[in-house]
Amino acid sequence: MQNYVFVIDTNKQPLNPIPPKKARRLLNKGKAAVFRMYPFTIILKTAIRQSRRCANNNPTISPSQIKIDPGSKVTGFALVQNNQVIWGMELEHRGGLIKKKLESRGAVRRGRRNRNTRYRKPRFLNRKRPEGWLPPSLEHRILTIQTWVKRLIKFCPVNEIWVERVKFDTQKMQNPEISGIQYQQGELAGYEVREYLLEKWGRECTYCGKQSVPLQIEHIHPRSLGGSDRVSNLCLACEKCNQRKGNKPIEDFLKKKPSLLQKIKSKAKQPLKDATAVNATRNKLVKVLQLIKVVVTGTGAQTKYNRTRLELPKQHWIDAACVGDIETLVLRTSQPLLVTCKGQGGRQKAALNKYGYPIRHNPLKPIKGWVTGDIAKHQKLGIGKVTPRSKGSFGFTPLGIKGYKSCKPQDISAVHRKDGYTYSFC
């Protein structure tokens, strides 16, 4: 079962979403045209008259609820109308990539300052941050959710927004039996970091078991791959093992020693990065959505209870549909839209090689009306993504096929213009 199709009339007034079969019939009869591919929307060629008794709302329109399950990496969306899930979507965030790019930019600037190349002074510590400030990697999650809520309201009559306002107790996630004063006494209470690690790992190398040798503090999950400095991500290693491991993930380094890998993982605790990201954005997300529509909040326990009671599978968009107080739920779709945040591209004037040196100029965009990421239809190759080139011919990658082919600009027609996201189906 596919997602329902959004419908707007000739005045761009949102109407009730309809099944794909009915939308196909309207398109074949010439009563409607395709308005947008993602999410798929059709526009009627006539206006829908409103009742005189109800000047603001059409009595035939049944309002829907947008239900949202915010997550650190993936956020689930669902449209529910009369206890029926008619549309689903999963939105993949790019917060991790934003953080990585900010760290890369900071490293470049720090290097220029250390080399005394007359680079500007650091200013991040002498600027007052506004109230409610969040790091760009977290602010991105709120902005993308806000963008998609506003987009859905344009194409579907919505009266409420339901959000799962989950709160993680990060200390209880580490120690389920924590209580009272233990919340004020952290893992390192009464210890220095090195002394704590020596006692925790038995004063021996975590990887080879050597004792009575100089031990170095080692990151289990490498810093270069997103690991933190939390004490649960630290262990002790001799110099030889530390050099051999380098920045490899521990799963690759110990793939021939599964028992040792399991032992280390059981001693180290689960990372709390995702839970912290959700905790940091939960309140601001609700405040932002309250400026758009009426917001109803639910808890994570309530969502899980609804999903298990209705015997539904664990998926982000289904979790979103189970948010709040519900009695019954009928899934009218099983093929949700999968949306991945890709950003709007860079503004660099020159293309760089792997060493960071400029090798050529980047052409001005758009090129002949096209930009990288546009989705087009080729006369022979079908639908695919366009990579414009200033030399004349374009690169064309048909959907579902690896590699690209060359094509002429006059052989393709636009299907969906780049908007910072890529689209597929779960």
Buried (B, 14 or more C-beta within 10 A) or exposed (E): EBBBBBBBBEEEBBBBBBBBEBBBEBBEEEEBEEBBBBBBBBBBEEEBEBEEEEEEEBEEBEEBBBBBBBBBBBBBBBBBBEEBBBBBBBBBBBBBBBBBBEEEEEEEEEEEBEEEEEBEEEEEEEEEEEEEEBEEBBBBBBEBBBBBBEEBBEBBBBEBBBBBBBEBEEBEEBEEEBEEEEEEEEBEEEBEEEEBBBEBBEEBBBBEEEEEEEBEBBBBBBEEEEBBEBBBBBBBBBEEBBEEBEEEBBEEBBEEEEEBBEEBBEEBBEBBBBBBBBBBBBEBBBEBBEEBBEBBBBBBEBBEEBBEEBEBEEBBBBBBBBBBEBEEBEBBBBEBBBBBBBEEEEEEEEEEEEEEEEEEEBEEEEBEEBBBBBBBBBEEBEBBBBBBBEEEEBBBBBEEEEEBBEBEBEBBEEBBBBBBBBBEEE
